[in-house]
Amino acid sequence: MWVGTLTGRSCELVEALERRRVDFCAVQQTRTISGVGIIVSERFRDSFVSVERFDDRLMKSVVAAKERLFHFFSAYAPQTGCSDQAKDEFCNLVDEKTAEVPSKDVIIVAGDLNGHVGATKDGCTGCAINMVTQ
């Protein structure tokens, strides 16, 4: 969920998430530029194992639930106009951090991945965010 327009309306956001029974919500643009966060329902408040912030575009919360660990990533990918280097660095970081998760655990990547599905102007089809879907 992009929160750039929600300045001062955090109570409304929390109420909407509660009403819709959302337990985890990835938020982006929590600061003027970039910034990610994770909103967690009270139901899982005491289930946190760890929280890690890797940079302004990626963070992870680990939650213990039903005898498994859930690794919930909040991501905000660089936009189309950003340099290829910035995009590659982001993709590499996501690859690196998800690869570190033990295979018995659950990985959830949520956020604004700035992906475009379908045909591109050069005729390619598919998904521009395949690094996450592989």
Residue frames as qw, qx, qy, qz and C-alpha x, y, z in Angstrom:
[[0.000, 0.890, 0.456, 0.000, 0.00, 0.00, 0.00],
 [0.392, 0.374, -0.011, 0.841, 1.38, 3.36, -1.03],
 [0.340, -0.718, -0.520, 0.315, 0.98, 5.78, 1.89],
 [0.357, 0.094, 0.075, 0.926, 2.38, 8.97, 0.42],
 [0.219, -0.455, -0.290, -0.813, -1.08, 10.55, 0.44],
 [0.625, -0.539, -0.560, -0.074, -2.04, 9.33, 3.91],
 [0.293, 0.233, -0.421, 0.826, -0.13, 11.92, 5.92],
 [0.260, -0.128, 0.395, -0.872, -2.01, 12.42, 9.17],
 [0.769, -0.026, -0.155, -0.620, -4.55, 9.72, 8.33],
 [0.225, 0.290, -0.923, 0.115, -2.89, 6.72, 9.96],
 [0.406, 0.068, 0.708, -0.574, -5.92, 6.04, 12.18],
 [0.721, 0.399, -0.015, -0.566, -8.10, 5.73, 9.08],
 [0.504, 0.443, -0.726, -0.148, -5.63, 3.27, 7.58],
 [0.045, -0.163, 0.915, -0.366, -5.59, 1.14, 10.72],
 [0.569, 0.223, 0.473, -0.635, -9.41, 1.12, 10.85],
 [0.701, 0.455, -0.299, -0.461, -9.63, 0.08, 7.19],
 [0.361, 0.366, -0.857, 0.032, -7.16, -2.77, 7.72],
 [0.245, -0.023, 0.823, -0.512, -9.04, -3.96, 10.81],
 [0.656, 0.325, 0.194, -0.653, -12.37, -3.79, 8.98],
 [0.731, 0.458, -0.410, -0.295, -10.97, -5.91, 6.16],
 [0.906, -0.354, 0.231, -0.014, -9.24, -8.29, 8.61],
 [0.653, 0.627, -0.330, 0.269, -5.78, -7.65, 7.15],
 [0.811, -0.536, -0.039, 0.233, -3.07, -9.02, 9.45],
 [0.559, -0.344, 0.282, 0.700, -0.01, -7.80, 7.49],
 [0.427, 0.873, 0.233, 0.023, 0.26, -4.80, 5.19],
 [0.621, -0.061, 0.169, 0.763, 3.36, -3.65, 3.33],
 [0.120, 0.952, 0.219, -0.176, 3.53, 0.13, 2.98],
 [0.647, 0.185, 0.185, 0.716, 5.77, 2.21, 0.73],
 [0.166, 0.566, 0.075, 0.804, 6.82, 5.85, 0.50],
 [0.538, -0.680, -0.467, 0.174, 6.57, 6.20, 4.24],
 [0.368, -0.561, 0.015, 0.742, 8.99, 9.12, 3.98],
 [0.300, 0.757, -0.096, -0.573, 9.37, 11.90, 1.45],
 [0.524, 0.537, -0.600, -0.277, 11.54, 9.67, -0.75],
 [0.555, 0.121, -0.823, 0.016, 11.27, 5.88, -0.62],
 [0.301, -0.255, 0.641, -0.658, 10.86, 4.26, 2.78],
 [0.603, -0.148, -0.710, -0.332, 9.06, 1.00, 3.54],
 [0.337, -0.283, 0.621, -0.649, 7.18, -0.35, 6.51],
 [0.391, -0.191, -0.882, -0.182, 5.02, -3.22, 7.68],
 [0.493, -0.300, 0.235, -0.782, 1.77, -2.77, 9.57],
 [0.336, -0.024, -0.940, 0.054, 0.84, -5.78, 11.70],
 [0.584, -0.538, -0.319, -0.517, -2.48, -6.53, 13.40],
 [0.425, -0.587, 0.494, -0.481, -2.65, -6.87, 17.17],
 [0.978, -0.049, 0.026, -0.203, -3.29, -10.59, 16.69],
 [0.882, 0.251, -0.177, 0.357, 0.39, -11.11, 15.76],
 [0.090, -0.919, 0.230, -0.306, 1.88, -8.45, 18.04],
 [0.589, -0.619, 0.510, -0.102, 3.56, -11.00, 20.32],
 [0.943, 0.168, 0.276, 0.080, 4.66, -13.34, 17.51],
 [0.400, 0.867, -0.292, 0.052, 7.58, -11.29, 16.18],
 [0.911, -0.160, 0.025, 0.379, 10.92, -13.05, 16.02],
 [0.464, -0.318, 0.172, 0.809, 12.86, -10.24, 14.31],
 [0.373, 0.896, 0.224, -0.087, 12.65, -7.10, 12.20],
 [0.580, -0.250, 0.322, 0.705, 15.41, -6.06, 9.79],
 [0.367, 0.891, 0.071, -0.257, 15.76, -2.99, 7.61],
 [0.793, 0.066, 0.318, 0.515, 18.15, -3.53, 4.72],
 [0.237, 0.017, 0.190, 0.953, 17.81, -0.11, 3.04],
 [0.307, 0.246, 0.174, -0.903, 15.13, 2.48, 2.18],
 [0.588, 0.195, -0.442, -0.649, 13.53, 0.03, -0.26],
 [0.745, -0.035, -0.654, -0.127, 13.52, -3.32, 1.57],
 [0.305, -0.430, 0.637, -0.562, 12.78, -4.61, 5.05],
 [0.596, -0.078, -0.781, -0.168, 11.76, -7.93, 6.59],
 [0.543, -0.401, 0.438, -0.594, 9.73, -9.05, 9.58],
 [0.410, 0.067, -0.909, -0.038, 9.88, -12.63, 10.79],
 [0.617, -0.271, 0.221, -0.705, 6.78, -13.94, 12.55],
 [0.010, 0.081, -0.992, 0.098, 6.27, -17.31, 14.25],
 [0.659, 0.089, 0.141, -0.733, 2.87, -18.82, 13.44],
 [0.944, 0.130, 0.041, -0.299, 1.53, -22.38, 13.26],
 [0.837, -0.308, 0.378, 0.248, 4.91, -24.00, 13.93],
 [0.671, 0.424, 0.256, 0.551, 6.50, -22.17, 10.98],
 [0.243, -0.550, -0.006, 0.799, 8.37, -18.95, 10.48],
 [0.440, 0.780, 0.410, 0.174, 6.95, -16.45, 8.02],
 [0.412, -0.284, 0.153, 0.852, 9.44, -14.01, 6.46],
 [0.270, 0.845, 0.461, -0.014, 7.38, -11.00, 5.34],
 [0.445, -0.084, 0.203, 0.868, 9.30, -8.61, 3.06],
 [0.220, 0.885, 0.304, -0.274, 8.10, -5.08, 2.31],
 [0.557, -0.039, 0.415, 0.718, 9.65, -3.86, -0.95],
 [0.289, 0.873, 0.156, -0.361, 9.60, -0.68, -3.01],
 [0.739, 0.157, 0.396, 0.522, 11.30, -1.25, -6.36],
 [0.145, -0.408, 0.205, 0.878, 12.96, 1.57, -8.30],
 [0.550, 0.651, 0.280, -0.442, 10.69, 3.19, -10.88],
 [0.785, 0.500, 0.289, 0.225, 11.06, 2.81, -14.64],
 [0.301, 0.918, -0.108, 0.236, 13.06, 6.04, -14.92],
 [0.560, -0.729, 0.385, 0.076, 15.71, 4.94, -12.40],
 [0.215, 0.654, -0.698, -0.195, 19.11, 3.74, -13.55],
 [0.864, 0.099, -0.474, -0.134, 19.69, 0.12, -14.50],
 [0.356, 0.293, -0.712, 0.529, 22.27, 0.01, -11.71],
 [0.380, -0.204, 0.449, -0.782, 19.65, 0.97, -9.09],
 [0.858, 0.028, -0.123, -0.498, 17.25, -1.65, -10.45],
 [0.746, 0.244, -0.608, 0.122, 19.96, -4.33, -10.50],
 [0.101, 0.308, -0.680, 0.658, 21.05, -3.49, -6.94],
 [0.621, -0.139, 0.276, -0.721, 17.44, -3.78, -5.74],
 [0.901, 0.129, -0.292, -0.294, 16.90, -7.11, -7.53],
 [0.568, 0.321, -0.681, 0.331, 20.19, -8.46, -6.21],
 [0.166, -0.291, 0.602, -0.725, 19.30, -7.45, -2.65],
 [0.793, -0.049, 0.111, -0.596, 15.88, -9.12, -2.87],
 [0.845, 0.245, -0.471, -0.058, 17.48, -12.25, -4.35],
 [0.333, 0.371, -0.702, 0.508, 20.16, -12.30, -1.64],
 [0.328, -0.232, 0.536, -0.742, 17.80, -11.80, 1.29],
 [0.862, 0.019, 0.004, -0.507, 15.15, -14.27, 0.11],
 [0.753, 0.312, -0.576, 0.061, 17.87, -16.88, -0.60],
 [0.083, 0.381, -0.712, 0.584, 18.97, -16.62, 3.05],
 [0.690, -0.196, 0.246, -0.652, 15.55, -17.85, 4.24],
 [0.287, -0.171, 0.942, -0.031, 15.57, -21.56, 5.17],
 [0.289, -0.041, -0.739, -0.607, 13.55, -23.70, 2.73],
 [0.220, -0.403, -0.876, 0.150, 11.19, -24.88, 5.49],
 [0.000, -0.492, -0.358, 0.793, 10.08, -21.29, 6.18],
 [0.358, 0.738, 0.558, 0.126, 7.51, -19.26, 4.25],
 [0.279, -0.174, 0.154, 0.932, 8.54, -16.21, 2.17],
 [0.221, 0.821, 0.527, -0.010, 6.08, -13.42, 1.38],
 [0.313, -0.098, 0.166, 0.930, 7.22, -10.47, -0.74],
 [0.110, 0.812, 0.573, 0.018, 4.73, -7.61, -0.87],
 [0.235, -0.599, 0.002, 0.766, 4.90, -4.00, -1.89],
 [0.478, 0.822, 0.014, -0.310, 5.16, -1.71, -4.87],
 [0.722, -0.167, 0.516, 0.430, 7.34, -3.68, -7.26],
 [0.213, 0.699, -0.224, -0.644, 6.75, -1.21, -10.10],
 [0.399, -0.010, 0.858, 0.325, 6.13, -4.13, -12.43],
 [0.506, 0.412, -0.161, -0.740, 4.41, -4.00, -15.79],
 [0.548, 0.081, 0.832, 0.025, 2.63, -7.06, -17.09],
 [0.622, 0.681, 0.350, -0.162, 1.93, -7.50, -20.80],
 [0.699, 0.479, 0.195, 0.494, 3.46, -6.25, -24.03],
 [0.343, -0.660, 0.025, 0.667, 6.12, -3.56, -23.93],
 [0.365, 0.825, -0.080, -0.424, 6.90, -1.00, -26.57],
 [0.070, 0.569, -0.753, -0.324, 9.68, -3.22, -27.93],
 [0.732, 0.121, -0.504, -0.443, 7.27, -6.13, -28.40],
 [0.232, 0.153, -0.905, 0.322, 8.34, -8.21, -25.41],
 [0.676, -0.452, -0.253, -0.525, 5.65, -9.91, -23.40],
 [0.673, -0.126, -0.645, 0.338, 5.70, -11.29, -19.89],
 [0.498, -0.833, -0.237, 0.044, 6.38, -9.85, -16.51],
 [0.317, 0.775, -0.292, 0.462, 8.93, -7.13, -15.80],
 [0.401, -0.652, 0.495, -0.410, 9.37, -8.35, -12.22],
 [0.903, 0.081, -0.406, -0.112, 10.33, -11.94, -12.93],
 [0.310, 0.397, -0.701, 0.505, 13.10, -11.82, -10.33],
 [0.424, -0.212, 0.534, -0.700, 10.37, -12.02, -7.69],
 [0.846, 0.106, 0.067, -0.518, 8.20, -14.60, -9.43],
 [0.609, 0.403, -0.682, -0.046, 10.92, -17.16, -10.22]]
